[in-house]
Amino acid sequence: MSFKRILLGVVLVGLIGGGILAYIAYGTFFTPNTSFNDDEEFVFIPTDVSENDLEKVLSPLLKDFDAFKSAANRKGYLNNIKAGRYKIAKGMNNNEIVNSLRSGNIPVKVSFNNQESVNDLAGRIASQIEADSSSLVAAFKDTEFLNSNGFNVDNLISPYIPNSYEFFWNTSAIAFRDRMLKEYNRFWNDVRIEKAKVLGLQPNEVIALASIVHKETAKVDERPTVAGVYLNRLKKGMLLQADPTVIYAIKKETGNFDTIIKRVLYKDLEMDSPYNTYKYAGIPPGPITMPDITAIDAVLNPKKHNYYYFVANVEKFGYHMFAENLTQHNRNKEQYIRWINAQKIKR
């Protein structure tokens, strides 16, 4: 056999082998590799995930995880797996999937509202981002953080203004806390701070008072009127005498914030707690819930009137009857007591 024929054979074998390798490489990178029917799916990749854990996350969405792993390895992804929330679109090939997992971390909407305790808040947040409840509670209670930012154990939920925010799913507990402090400082702009000063209140006091207003009425249009009542009482040196503070004191004392109390009893008013505004003057040491922005702004923009009392309106549920003096208030109160007794609500 001549040298030329041997050389030609080697070349042909090389071309065939190269073609096979090219075909395999093409299939590895560019063949669609999704196995779901929806237009897209989202995957959540934990921090410090192992290859085995990555397989558990991705396998349900892929036709061939080994093919993906081969492509991911060649592209260097397996040496730098990034935590986060990622989108995989139907029909994506391995090359596109790797690119998405490498640089397509998509934020999540984190929402929270009227949690009454730090544990409730932590649980709510932990259901939406990677950080767990225990790490969130530890971050919220961190003494150095509280002291350096003007908070304490009584008002440690004050920095968290209820709303919806964008976070990366893999946000840590400390990063979440620090971001919320920035949002808190942004919320307390010059206009709101000036309004608080006019009332003679600090932001923390505004939030504590707003938490009472929030609990007293769910009607946003009534909140400025209720806020006006409490501010009138404060100006006159009267006790706030807010039932929601007594209910909170009971929950705090028992440690059971799931307790449902529909009626405050006279014996409850004797409870020795700084949150019992029937015994202790002024605003409680901290919020009794996380007030909505509408409640905070109601305190900062109260309705001006001469009311000092109010009681639930049994003819217009959700609203209240307001009174300027005790005589008028007692008449209103009689209607409410008759109604609540008729409902046989004892607690």
Short mmCIF file of the C-alpha atoms (twelve columns), coordinates in Angstrom:
data_MODEL
# 
_entry.id   MODEL 
# 
loop_
_atom_site.group_PDB 
_atom_site.id 
_atom_site.type_symbol 
_atom_site.label_atom_id 
_atom_site.label_alt_id 
_atom_site.label_comp_id 
_atom_site.label_asym_id 
_atom_site.label_seq_id 
_atom_site.Cartn_x 
_atom_site.Cartn_y 
_atom_site.Cartn_z 
_atom_site.pdbx_PDB_model_num 
ATOM 1   C CA . MET A 1   0.000   0.000  0.000  1 
ATOM 2   C CA . SER A 2   1.412   3.354  -1.016 1 
ATOM 3   C CA . PHE A 3   2.155   6.105  1.478  1 
ATOM 4   C CA . LYS A 4   -0.437  8.355  -0.196 1 
ATOM 5   C CA . ARG A 5   -3.192  5.804  0.363  1 
ATOM 6   C CA . ILE A 6   -2.237  5.374  4.006  1 
ATOM 7   C CA . LEU A 7   -2.171  9.122  4.496  1 
ATOM 8   C CA . LEU A 8   -5.523  9.476  2.782  1 
ATOM 9   C CA . GLY A 9   -6.993  6.795  5.018  1 
ATOM 10  C CA . VAL A 10  -5.700  8.534  8.133  1 
ATOM 11  C CA . VAL A 11  -7.189  11.799 6.976  1 
ATOM 12  C CA . LEU A 12  -10.532 10.173 6.270  1 
ATOM 13  C CA . VAL A 13  -10.596 8.498  9.664  1 
ATOM 14  C CA . GLY A 14  -9.695  11.818 11.253 1 
ATOM 15  C CA . LEU A 15  -12.440 13.593 9.404  1 
ATOM 16  C CA . ILE A 16  -14.971 10.970 10.345 1 
ATOM 17  C CA . GLY A 17  -13.833 11.011 13.979 1 
ATOM 18  C CA . GLY A 18  -13.867 14.775 14.032 1 
ATOM 19  C CA . GLY A 19  -17.340 14.778 12.528 1 
ATOM 20  C CA . ILE A 20  -18.540 12.374 15.157 1 
ATOM 21  C CA . LEU A 21  -17.025 14.488 17.918 1 
ATOM 22  C CA . ALA A 22  -18.496 17.628 16.393 1 
ATOM 23  C CA . TYR A 23  -21.882 15.938 16.192 1 
ATOM 24  C CA . ILE A 24  -21.641 14.864 19.824 1 
ATOM 25  C CA . ALA A 25  -20.497 18.321 20.896 1 
ATOM 26  C CA . TYR A 26  -23.309 19.925 18.940 1 
ATOM 27  C CA . GLY A 27  -25.819 17.586 20.523 1 
ATOM 28  C CA . THR A 28  -24.394 18.247 23.964 1 
ATOM 29  C CA . PHE A 29  -24.622 22.016 23.635 1 
ATOM 30  C CA . PHE A 30  -27.372 22.786 21.160 1 
ATOM 31  C CA . THR A 31  -30.028 20.056 21.343 1 
ATOM 32  C CA . PRO A 32  -33.170 21.120 23.293 1 
ATOM 33  C CA . ASN A 33  -33.030 19.557 26.751 1 
ATOM 34  C CA . THR A 34  -36.162 20.538 28.665 1 
ATOM 35  C CA . SER A 35  -38.896 18.140 29.757 1 
ATOM 36  C CA . PHE A 36  -41.740 20.358 31.008 1 
ATOM 37  C CA . ASN A 37  -44.885 21.494 29.233 1 
ATOM 38  C CA . ASP A 38  -45.240 25.055 30.510 1 
ATOM 39  C CA . ASP A 39  -43.577 27.940 28.702 1 
ATOM 40  C CA . GLU A 40  -41.091 28.385 31.520 1 
ATOM 41  C CA . GLU A 41  -40.068 27.059 34.907 1 
ATOM 42  C CA . PHE A 42  -38.129 28.643 37.746 1 
ATOM 43  C CA . VAL A 43  -35.429 26.897 39.735 1 
ATOM 44  C CA . PHE A 44  -34.061 27.909 43.126 1 
ATOM 45  C CA . ILE A 45  -30.395 27.030 43.586 1 
ATOM 46  C CA . PRO A 46  -29.239 27.190 47.225 1 
ATOM 47  C CA . THR A 47  -25.988 28.738 48.402 1 
ATOM 48  C CA . ASP A 48  -22.999 26.348 48.439 1 
ATOM 49  C CA . VAL A 49  -24.946 23.717 46.519 1 
ATOM 50  C CA . SER A 50  -23.149 20.476 45.590 1 
ATOM 51  C CA . GLU A 51  -23.305 18.814 42.184 1 
ATOM 52  C CA . ASN A 52  -25.570 16.135 43.651 1 
ATOM 53  C CA . ASP A 53  -27.927 18.759 45.028 1 
ATOM 54  C CA . LEU A 54  -27.857 20.580 41.706 1 
ATOM 55  C CA . GLU A 55  -28.914 17.357 40.014 1 
ATOM 56  C CA . LYS A 56  -31.879 17.027 42.382 1 
ATOM 57  C CA . VAL A 57  -32.976 20.579 41.546 1 
ATOM 58  C CA . LEU A 58  -32.556 20.368 37.774 1 
ATOM 59  C CA . SER A 59  -33.293 16.737 36.872 1 
ATOM 60  C CA . PRO A 60  -37.103 17.088 37.009 1 
ATOM 61  C CA . LEU A 61  -36.871 19.801 34.343 1 
ATOM 62  C CA . LEU A 62  -34.345 18.181 31.970 1 
ATOM 63  C CA . LYS A 63  -34.499 15.282 29.559 1 
ATOM 64  C CA . ASP A 64  -30.857 14.389 30.070 1 
ATOM 65  C CA . PHE A 65  -29.044 15.728 33.123 1 
ATOM 66  C CA . ASP A 66  -25.788 14.002 32.139 1 
ATOM 67  C CA . ALA A 67  -25.770 15.898 28.847 1 
ATOM 68  C CA . PHE A 68  -26.355 19.136 30.752 1 
ATOM 69  C CA . LYS A 69  -23.596 18.237 33.214 1 
ATOM 70  C CA . SER A 70  -21.175 17.608 30.353 1 
ATOM 71  C CA . ALA A 71  -21.947 20.983 28.782 1 
ATOM 72  C CA . ALA A 72  -21.825 22.734 32.168 1 
ATOM 73  C CA . ASN A 73  -18.453 21.190 32.939 1 
ATOM 74  C CA . ARG A 74  -16.980 22.256 29.603 1 
ATOM 75  C CA . LYS A 75  -18.222 25.810 30.144 1 
ATOM 76  C CA . GLY A 76  -16.719 25.911 33.651 1 
ATOM 77  C CA . TYR A 77  -20.083 26.368 35.358 1 
ATOM 78  C CA . LEU A 78  -19.728 23.466 37.765 1 
ATOM 79  C CA . ASN A 79  -16.701 25.176 39.327 1 
ATOM 80  C CA . ASN A 80  -18.709 28.330 39.958 1 
ATOM 81  C CA . ILE A 81  -22.341 27.422 40.685 1 
ATOM 82  C CA . LYS A 82  -24.272 30.530 41.655 1 
ATOM 83  C CA . ALA A 83  -27.173 30.572 44.075 1 
ATOM 84  C CA . GLY A 84  -30.407 32.290 43.133 1 
ATOM 85  C CA . ARG A 85  -33.678 32.053 41.245 1 
ATOM 86  C CA . TYR A 86  -33.358 31.284 37.569 1 
ATOM 87  C CA . LYS A 87  -35.690 30.862 34.616 1 
ATOM 88  C CA . ILE A 88  -35.503 27.974 32.193 1 
ATOM 89  C CA . ALA A 89  -37.643 28.419 29.084 1 
ATOM 90  C CA . LYS A 90  -39.231 25.508 27.253 1 
ATOM 91  C CA . GLY A 91  -36.994 24.192 24.470 1 
ATOM 92  C CA . MET A 92  -33.754 25.649 25.832 1 
ATOM 93  C CA . ASN A 93  -30.564 23.768 24.967 1 
ATOM 94  C CA . ASN A 94  -27.775 23.082 27.441 1 
ATOM 95  C CA . ASN A 95  -25.748 26.060 26.290 1 
ATOM 96  C CA . GLU A 96  -28.682 28.387 26.917 1 
ATOM 97  C CA . ILE A 97  -29.491 26.755 30.246 1 
ATOM 98  C CA . VAL A 98  -25.928 27.178 31.497 1 
ATOM 99  C CA . ASN A 99  -25.872 30.806 30.368 1 
ATOM 100 C CA . SER A 100 -29.156 31.450 32.178 1 
ATOM 101 C CA . LEU A 101 -27.924 29.804 35.392 1 
ATOM 102 C CA . ARG A 102 -24.667 31.727 35.183 1 
ATOM 103 C CA . SER A 103 -26.005 35.268 34.818 1 
ATOM 104 C CA . GLY A 104 -29.803 35.266 34.978 1 
ATOM 105 C CA . ASN A 105 -30.515 35.558 38.713 1 
ATOM 106 C CA . ILE A 106 -34.073 36.910 38.831 1 
ATOM 107 C CA . PRO A 107 -35.342 38.887 41.862 1 
ATOM 108 C CA . VAL A 108 -38.401 37.805 43.831 1 
ATOM 109 C CA . LYS A 109 -41.127 40.027 45.243 1 
ATOM 110 C CA . VAL A 110 -40.948 39.939 49.020 1 
ATOM 111 C CA . SER A 111 -44.105 41.117 50.756 1 
ATOM 112 C CA . PHE A 112 -45.004 41.354 54.418 1 
ATOM 113 C CA . ASN A 113 -47.584 43.209 56.422 1 
ATOM 114 C CA . ASN A 114 -48.974 43.254 59.906 1 
ATOM 115 C CA . GLN A 115 -46.884 40.766 61.848 1 
ATOM 116 C CA . GLU A 116 -47.078 41.258 65.605 1 
ATOM 117 C CA . SER A 117 -43.826 39.618 66.658 1 
ATOM 118 C CA . VAL A 118 -40.278 39.245 65.412 1 
ATOM 119 C CA . ASN A 119 -40.826 35.500 65.049 1 
ATOM 120 C CA . ASP A 120 -43.869 36.064 62.852 1 
ATOM 121 C CA . LEU A 121 -41.903 38.497 60.705 1 
ATOM 122 C CA . ALA A 122 -38.979 36.094 60.367 1 
ATOM 123 C CA . GLY A 123 -41.302 33.262 59.395 1 
ATOM 124 C CA . ARG A 124 -42.996 35.393 56.772 1 
ATOM 125 C CA . ILE A 125 -39.692 36.448 55.203 1 
ATOM 126 C CA . ALA A 126 -38.178 32.958 55.383 1 
ATOM 127 C CA . SER A 127 -41.024 31.659 53.231 1 
ATOM 128 C CA . GLN A 128 -39.926 34.001 50.439 1 
ATOM 129 C CA . ILE A 129 -36.109 34.044 50.447 1 
ATOM 130 C CA . GLU A 130 -33.350 31.534 51.179 1 
ATOM 131 C CA . ALA A 131 -32.511 32.805 54.680 1 
ATOM 132 C CA . ASP A 132 -34.173 30.718 57.402 1 
ATOM 133 C CA . SER A 133 -36.195 31.969 60.370 1 
ATOM 134 C CA . SER A 134 -33.502 31.464 62.997 1 
ATOM 135 C CA . SER A 135 -30.887 33.453 61.078 1 
ATOM 136 C CA . LEU A 136 -33.418 36.228 60.440 1 
ATOM 137 C CA . VAL A 137 -34.423 36.423 64.108 1 
ATOM 138 C CA . ALA A 138 -30.745 36.594 65.090 1 
ATOM 139 C CA . ALA A 139 -30.142 39.425 62.594 1 
ATOM 140 C CA . PHE A 140 -33.230 41.342 63.769 1 
ATOM 141 C CA . LYS A 141 -32.243 41.008 67.438 1 
ATOM 142 C CA . ASP A 142 -28.560 41.808 66.978 1 
ATOM 143 C CA . THR A 143 -27.758 44.203 69.813 1 
ATOM 144 C CA . GLU A 144 -25.049 46.078 67.951 1 
ATOM 145 C CA . PHE A 145 -27.363 46.712 65.012 1 
ATOM 146 C CA . LEU A 146 -30.184 47.906 67.286 1 
ATOM 147 C CA . ASN A 147 -28.049 50.187 69.415 1 
ATOM 148 C CA . SER A 148 -26.205 51.763 66.502 1 
ATOM 149 C CA . ASN A 149 -29.468 52.602 64.716 1 
ATOM 150 C CA . GLY A 150 -31.601 53.870 67.586 1 
ATOM 151 C CA . PHE A 151 -33.709 50.777 68.224 1 
ATOM 152 C CA . ASN A 152 -34.148 48.387 71.135 1 
ATOM 153 C CA . VAL A 153 -35.792 45.070 71.999 1 
ATOM 154 C CA . ASP A 154 -39.206 46.727 72.346 1 
ATOM 155 C CA . ASN A 155 -39.297 48.366 68.937 1 
ATOM 156 C CA . LEU A 156 -37.070 46.037 66.909 1 
ATOM 157 C CA . ILE A 157 -39.801 45.465 64.288 1 
ATOM 158 C CA . SER A 158 -40.068 49.211 63.638 1 
ATOM 159 C CA . PRO A 159 -37.455 49.315 60.817 1 
ATOM 160 C CA . TYR A 160 -39.578 47.006 58.679 1 
ATOM 161 C CA . ILE A 161 -42.131 49.086 56.794 1 
ATOM 162 C CA . PRO A 162 -44.837 46.761 55.357 1 
ATOM 163 C CA . ASN A 163 -44.773 46.770 51.577 1 
ATOM 164 C CA . SER A 164 -43.518 44.747 48.600 1 
ATOM 165 C CA . TYR A 165 -39.800 44.820 47.807 1 
ATOM 166 C CA . GLU A 166 -37.532 43.176 45.253 1 
ATOM 167 C CA . PHE A 167 -34.796 40.902 46.613 1 
ATOM 168 C CA . PHE A 168 -32.634 38.208 45.142 1 
ATOM 169 C CA . TRP A 169 -33.888 34.903 46.514 1 
ATOM 170 C CA . ASN A 170 -30.438 34.050 47.902 1 
ATOM 171 C CA . THR A 171 -30.323 37.212 50.042 1 
ATOM 172 C CA . SER A 172 -28.844 36.520 53.488 1 
ATOM 173 C CA . ALA A 173 -30.565 37.464 56.739 1 
ATOM 174 C CA . ILE A 174 -28.120 40.299 57.426 1 
ATOM 175 C CA . ALA A 175 -28.374 41.606 53.870 1 
ATOM 176 C CA . PHE A 176 -32.181 41.611 54.161 1 
ATOM 177 C CA . ARG A 177 -32.063 43.484 57.477 1 
ATOM 178 C CA . ASP A 178 -29.584 46.060 56.214 1 
ATOM 179 C CA . ARG A 179 -31.597 46.674 53.053 1 
ATOM 180 C CA . MET A 180 -34.755 47.204 55.118 1 
ATOM 181 C CA . LEU A 181 -32.944 49.767 57.244 1 
ATOM 182 C CA . LYS A 182 -32.162 51.686 54.039 1 
ATOM 183 C CA . GLU A 183 -35.832 51.483 53.061 1 
ATOM 184 C CA . TYR A 184 -36.798 52.710 56.536 1 
ATOM 185 C CA . ASN A 185 -34.469 55.697 56.274 1 
ATOM 186 C CA . ARG A 186 -35.793 56.425 52.793 1 
ATOM 187 C CA . PHE A 187 -39.367 56.269 54.095 1 
ATOM 188 C CA . TRP A 188 -38.554 58.765 56.840 1 
ATOM 189 C CA . ASN A 189 -37.834 61.617 54.471 1 
ATOM 190 C CA . ASP A 190 -37.580 65.259 55.494 1 
ATOM 191 C CA . VAL A 191 -41.313 65.821 55.069 1 
ATOM 192 C CA . ARG A 192 -42.350 62.978 57.382 1 
ATOM 193 C CA . ILE A 193 -39.669 63.836 59.945 1 
ATOM 194 C CA . GLU A 194 -40.851 67.450 60.042 1 
ATOM 195 C CA . LYS A 195 -44.472 66.362 60.517 1 
ATOM 196 C CA . ALA A 196 -43.405 64.134 63.405 1 
ATOM 197 C CA . LYS A 197 -41.545 67.044 65.002 1 
ATOM 198 C CA . VAL A 198 -44.645 69.226 64.787 1 
ATOM 199 C CA . LEU A 199 -46.482 66.528 66.755 1 
ATOM 200 C CA . GLY A 200 -43.642 66.346 69.258 1 
ATOM 201 C CA . LEU A 201 -42.938 62.721 68.353 1 
ATOM 202 C CA . GLN A 202 -39.959 60.670 67.237 1 
ATOM 203 C CA . PRO A 203 -40.352 58.269 64.267 1 
ATOM 204 C CA . ASN A 204 -40.385 55.265 66.611 1 
ATOM 205 C CA . GLU A 205 -43.195 56.854 68.617 1 
ATOM 206 C CA . VAL A 206 -45.137 57.575 65.440 1 
ATOM 207 C CA . ILE A 207 -44.881 53.924 64.416 1 
ATOM 208 C CA . ALA A 208 -45.941 52.718 67.879 1 
ATOM 209 C CA . LEU A 209 -48.973 55.025 67.848 1 
ATOM 210 C CA . ALA A 210 -49.748 54.087 64.247 1 
ATOM 211 C CA . SER A 211 -49.779 50.414 65.252 1 
ATOM 212 C CA . ILE A 212 -52.624 51.194 67.664 1 
ATOM 213 C CA . VAL A 213 -54.495 53.139 64.990 1 
ATOM 214 C CA . HIS A 214 -53.992 50.227 62.609 1 
ATOM 215 C CA . LYS A 215 -55.454 47.758 65.099 1 
ATOM 216 C CA . GLU A 216 -58.374 50.019 66.006 1 
ATOM 217 C CA . THR A 217 -59.701 50.365 62.477 1 
ATOM 218 C CA . ALA A 218 -59.186 48.644 59.147 1 
ATOM 219 C CA . LYS A 219 -60.965 51.517 57.419 1 
ATOM 220 C CA . VAL A 220 -58.268 53.641 55.818 1 
ATOM 221 C CA . ASP A 221 -60.562 56.664 55.544 1 
ATOM 222 C CA . GLU A 222 -61.229 56.543 59.306 1 
ATOM 223 C CA . ARG A 223 -57.630 56.241 60.455 1 
ATOM 224 C CA . PRO A 224 -56.853 60.011 60.464 1 
ATOM 225 C CA . THR A 225 -59.875 60.523 62.743 1 
ATOM 226 C CA . VAL A 226 -58.792 57.780 65.141 1 
ATOM 227 C CA . ALA A 227 -55.243 59.140 65.122 1 
ATOM 228 C CA . GLY A 228 -56.667 62.558 65.987 1 
ATOM 229 C CA . VAL A 229 -58.410 61.096 69.036 1 
ATOM 230 C CA . TYR A 230 -55.199 59.640 70.440 1 
ATOM 231 C CA . LEU A 231 -53.213 62.780 69.709 1 
ATOM 232 C CA . ASN A 232 -55.885 64.849 71.472 1 
ATOM 233 C CA . ARG A 233 -55.585 62.559 74.482 1 
ATOM 234 C CA . LEU A 234 -51.806 62.830 74.516 1 
ATOM 235 C CA . LYS A 235 -51.963 66.624 74.379 1 
ATOM 236 C CA . LYS A 236 -54.375 66.683 77.309 1 
ATOM 237 C CA . GLY A 237 -52.350 64.194 79.359 1 
ATOM 238 C CA . MET A 238 -55.066 61.539 79.241 1 
ATOM 239 C CA . LEU A 239 -54.429 57.819 79.170 1 
ATOM 240 C CA . LEU A 240 -54.774 56.386 75.661 1 
ATOM 241 C CA . GLN A 241 -56.979 53.550 76.979 1 
ATOM 242 C CA . ALA A 242 -56.659 51.522 73.774 1 
ATOM 243 C CA . ASP A 243 -58.046 47.998 73.937 1 
ATOM 244 C CA . PRO A 244 -55.610 46.641 71.310 1 
ATOM 245 C CA . THR A 245 -52.694 47.453 73.621 1 
ATOM 246 C CA . VAL A 246 -54.253 45.336 76.364 1 
ATOM 247 C CA . ILE A 247 -54.780 42.467 73.941 1 
ATOM 248 C CA . TYR A 248 -51.149 42.747 72.862 1 
ATOM 249 C CA . ALA A 249 -50.018 42.771 76.511 1 
ATOM 250 C CA . ILE A 250 -51.901 39.518 77.093 1 
ATOM 251 C CA . LYS A 251 -50.348 37.905 74.009 1 
ATOM 252 C CA . LYS A 252 -46.883 39.091 74.967 1 
ATOM 253 C CA . GLU A 253 -47.294 37.813 78.513 1 
ATOM 254 C CA . THR A 254 -48.455 34.371 77.368 1 
ATOM 255 C CA . GLY A 255 -46.119 34.241 74.371 1 
ATOM 256 C CA . ASN A 256 -49.037 33.128 72.217 1 
ATOM 257 C CA . PHE A 257 -49.585 35.660 69.445 1 
ATOM 258 C CA . ASP A 258 -52.168 33.405 67.790 1 
ATOM 259 C CA . THR A 259 -54.604 34.023 70.635 1 
ATOM 260 C CA . ILE A 260 -57.913 35.478 69.443 1 
ATOM 261 C CA . ILE A 261 -59.459 37.927 71.893 1 
ATOM 262 C CA . LYS A 262 -62.708 39.560 70.779 1 
ATOM 263 C CA . ARG A 263 -63.612 41.199 74.066 1 
ATOM 264 C CA . VAL A 264 -61.434 42.919 76.640 1 
ATOM 265 C CA . LEU A 265 -62.623 42.286 80.195 1 
ATOM 266 C CA . TYR A 266 -62.386 44.680 83.129 1 
ATOM 267 C CA . LYS A 267 -59.915 42.357 84.842 1 
ATOM 268 C CA . ASP A 268 -57.649 42.639 81.798 1 
ATOM 269 C CA . LEU A 269 -57.395 46.384 82.349 1 
ATOM 270 C CA . GLU A 270 -55.543 45.719 85.600 1 
ATOM 271 C CA . MET A 271 -52.734 43.819 83.888 1 
ATOM 272 C CA . ASP A 272 -49.362 45.251 84.871 1 
ATOM 273 C CA . SER A 273 -47.659 45.776 81.518 1 
ATOM 274 C CA . PRO A 274 -46.062 48.866 79.950 1 
ATOM 275 C CA . TYR A 275 -48.268 48.071 76.944 1 
ATOM 276 C CA . ASN A 276 -51.442 48.437 79.024 1 
ATOM 277 C CA . THR A 277 -52.489 51.978 78.146 1 
ATOM 278 C CA . TYR A 278 -55.238 51.834 80.770 1 
ATOM 279 C CA . LYS A 279 -52.533 51.831 83.467 1 
ATOM 280 C CA . TYR A 280 -49.534 53.530 81.871 1 
ATOM 281 C CA . ALA A 281 -49.582 56.967 80.306 1 
ATOM 282 C CA . GLY A 282 -48.156 57.886 76.943 1 
ATOM 283 C CA . ILE A 283 -47.285 55.784 73.949 1 
ATOM 284 C CA . PRO A 284 -46.261 52.142 74.566 1 
ATOM 285 C CA . PRO A 285 -42.533 51.302 74.358 1 
ATOM 286 C CA . GLY A 286 -42.945 49.698 70.946 1 
ATOM 287 C CA . PRO A 287 -45.462 48.864 68.218 1 
ATOM 288 C CA . ILE A 288 -48.140 46.261 68.931 1 
ATOM 289 C CA . THR A 289 -48.108 45.265 65.263 1 
ATOM 290 C CA . MET A 290 -46.459 46.408 62.055 1 
ATOM 291 C CA . PRO A 291 -48.663 49.317 60.949 1 
ATOM 292 C CA . ASP A 292 -49.517 49.908 57.316 1 
ATOM 293 C CA . ILE A 293 -48.126 53.015 55.665 1 
ATOM 294 C CA . THR A 294 -51.691 54.387 55.685 1 
ATOM 295 C CA . ALA A 295 -51.753 54.156 59.486 1 
ATOM 296 C CA . ILE A 296 -48.353 55.840 59.821 1 
ATOM 297 C CA . ASP A 297 -49.387 58.649 57.502 1 
ATOM 298 C CA . ALA A 298 -52.699 58.946 59.383 1 
ATOM 299 C CA . VAL A 299 -50.736 59.792 62.545 1 
ATOM 300 C CA . LEU A 300 -48.593 62.265 60.628 1 
ATOM 301 C CA . ASN A 301 -51.659 63.791 58.977 1 
ATOM 302 C CA . PRO A 302 -54.384 63.495 61.632 1 
ATOM 303 C CA . LYS A 303 -57.843 64.896 61.233 1 
ATOM 304 C CA . LYS A 304 -58.314 67.927 63.469 1 
ATOM 305 C CA . HIS A 305 -61.368 67.630 65.700 1 
ATOM 306 C CA . ASN A 306 -62.443 67.718 69.353 1 
ATOM 307 C CA . TYR A 307 -63.080 64.012 69.837 1 
ATOM 308 C CA . TYR A 308 -61.579 62.212 72.823 1 
ATOM 309 C CA . TYR A 309 -63.569 58.987 72.732 1 
ATOM 310 C CA . PHE A 310 -64.830 56.415 70.260 1 
ATOM 311 C CA . VAL A 311 -66.542 53.048 70.253 1 
ATOM 312 C CA . ALA A 312 -67.504 50.548 67.548 1 
ATOM 313 C CA . ASN A 313 -70.507 51.530 65.453 1 
ATOM 314 C CA . VAL A 314 -72.892 48.555 65.516 1 
ATOM 315 C CA . GLU A 315 -74.961 49.999 62.685 1 
ATOM 316 C CA . LYS A 316 -71.997 50.586 60.396 1 
ATOM 317 C CA . PHE A 317 -69.627 47.709 61.033 1 
ATOM 318 C CA . GLY A 318 -65.953 48.504 60.724 1 
ATOM 319 C CA . TYR A 319 -66.496 52.135 61.630 1 
ATOM 320 C CA . HIS A 320 -66.803 53.924 64.970 1 
ATOM 321 C CA . MET A 321 -68.915 56.489 66.770 1 
ATOM 322 C CA . PHE A 322 -66.902 59.426 68.086 1 
ATOM 323 C CA . ALA A 323 -67.616 61.638 71.062 1 
ATOM 324 C CA . GLU A 324 -66.276 64.905 72.460 1 
ATOM 325 C CA . ASN A 325 -67.194 64.166 76.079 1 
ATOM 326 C CA . LEU A 326 -67.685 61.234 78.401 1 
ATOM 327 C CA . THR A 327 -71.456 61.633 78.640 1 
ATOM 328 C CA . GLN A 328 -71.878 61.300 74.883 1 
ATOM 329 C CA . HIS A 329 -69.371 58.454 74.789 1 
ATOM 330 C CA . ASN A 330 -71.223 56.489 77.483 1 
ATOM 331 C CA . ARG A 331 -74.437 56.710 75.464 1 
ATOM 332 C CA . ASN A 332 -72.590 55.370 72.425 1 
ATOM 333 C CA . LYS A 333 -70.948 52.699 74.537 1 
ATOM 334 C CA . GLU A 334 -74.299 51.424 75.859 1 
ATOM 335 C CA . GLN A 335 -75.356 50.571 72.300 1 
ATOM 336 C CA . TYR A 336 -72.155 48.632 71.756 1 
ATOM 337 C CA . ILE A 337 -72.435 46.723 75.052 1 
ATOM 338 C CA . ARG A 338 -76.020 45.717 74.279 1 
ATOM 339 C CA . TRP A 339 -74.919 44.452 70.871 1 
ATOM 340 C CA . ILE A 340 -71.881 42.514 72.101 1 
ATOM 341 C CA . ASN A 341 -73.932 40.912 74.884 1 
ATOM 342 C CA . ALA A 342 -76.554 39.890 72.325 1 
ATOM 343 C CA . GLN A 343 -73.796 38.193 70.343 1 
ATOM 344 C CA . LYS A 344 -72.837 36.294 73.524 1 
ATOM 345 C CA . ILE A 345 -69.188 37.221 73.052 1 
ATOM 346 C CA . LYS A 346 -67.536 36.596 76.399 1 
ATOM 347 C CA . ARG A 347 -63.880 36.705 75.374 1 
# 
